[in-house]
């Protein structure tokens, strides 16, 4: 049943939806019906996000919905704790898995996006169809302090 908020496992989850002038508000199919958060959409109408899996309430999974069908979970061989953040028109997806920025190709191959020496975590924020990815890294300085730096990756 379509509802704006759902109680699942350990918390409340919103319904994932998109809006267009032509069709109005439409729910997005996720790994658990329409429960989850939609975070990115491309010119083809493909949507990425994250939410609970269909059979596991304790872990979250990144997902992609193409043509209204949640086709797969994003992650480490389909694993948990991944998030799909943005999707380019050619199908490149960026997000995160554990504490690392990740890029998924249109066919599902995964590439970890490392930071410079001393990096303890990376986060990706956007991708374009040329394979340029932007984000940031948390880096431990020799003094022991932490600093956040902007990063641009070019994957092809």
N, C-alpha and C positions, 0 to 999 in steps of 0.2 A: 504494500500500500504506500502511495506517495505521501510523504509527510516532511515538513521542513527540518525536523530533528528526530533522531532515533537513539534509543538507549541500547548500546551494544557492548557487551563485556564490561570493561572497566570505565566506560565513559559515554558521553553523548556525542553523536556524530551528526553533521548536517547532511542534507541531501545534495548530491552533485547535480548542477543544472547549468544550462546555457540559455541565453536570451537572444532573440533576433527580432527585428522589426516585423518580418514576414510571419514567423511562427510563434512569437511570444516566448514565454517561459517553457522550456522543455527539460525534463529530467534526463541525466546522462546515465547510461548503463555502466555500472562498476562491477567489481568482483563480488559485491554483495548487494545485488539489486540496483538501488540508486544511492546507497549509503556511502559517503566519502566526501572528499574535498577535491573539486576540480581546480587546477592551478594554472593550466596553460592550454591554449587552443591555437591551431594553425589555420592557414587559408583554406585548407581542405575540410575543415570541421573536425579534425582529429583532436581529441581531448586527452590530457594527461593529468594525473593527480595521485592521491593516496587515500587509503582507508583500510578498514578491516577486511580480511579475506573471507571468502564464503564459508570456511569451516574453522577459522581460528580467530577468536575474539581478542586474544591477548597481544598479537603482533600486527603491525601495519605493513601494507604492501603498496608499492607504487603500481599504477596500472595505466593502460592506454585503451581508449575506446575509439574504435574506427567504425564509421558508418553506423553508429548507434550500438555497437557490440563491444563489450569489454573483452578484448581478445587475449590478453595475457597479463600476468603480473611482471613488473620490472624488478630486477634484483639479481642477486648473485645466484645464478642458476634457478631462478624462480623463487628466491628466498625472501625472508622478511626484512623489515626495517629499511625499506627503500622508499624513495619519493620521486615521482616524475614532476619536475618543475615547469619546464618549457618544452615546446616541440616546434621545430622549424618546418617549413612547407615541404621539404624533401624527406621528412620523416625522422631526422636526427632529434634525439631526445636528450635533455640534460636533467640531472637531478642529483640525488645523493644516496649512498648506501653506507651504513655505519657512519664513519667520520670522514668520508672521502667523496669528492665530486666525481660524478660518473657521466659518461656519454654512452648512449645506446644508439647503434646504427638502425636504419630502417628495417633491417632483417633481424634485429635483436642482439647482435654482437655487442659486448660490453667492453668499454675502455675506461680504466681508472685514470683520473686526471691528477697527477702529483703536483706538489708545490715545491718551492726551493728547499735547500738544506735547512733543517730545523723545523720544518712544517709538521704540526701535529694534526691539523685538519684542513680540508679544503671544502669550499662551498661554491657551487656553480649557480648562476642566476639567469643566464640567457644564452641562446645559441642562434646562429643564422644559418642559412642554406649553404654558405661558403665554408662551413666547418669552423667558424670562429666562435669561441666560447669565452664568456667573461664570468668572473667570480672573485673570490678572495681566499686568502690563506691565513691561518693563525700560526705565527712563527715564534718560536722561543729564541730570544736573543742570548748572546753569551753572558749577559748580566743576570739572566734568569727571568727577565721581564718578558711579557707576551706583547706582540704587535700584530695588527691586522694589515695585510697588504693586498692591494688590487692585483689581479692576475688576468692575463689574456692568453688563452691557449689557441693554437691553430692546429687542428687535427688532420687537415689535408688541404 
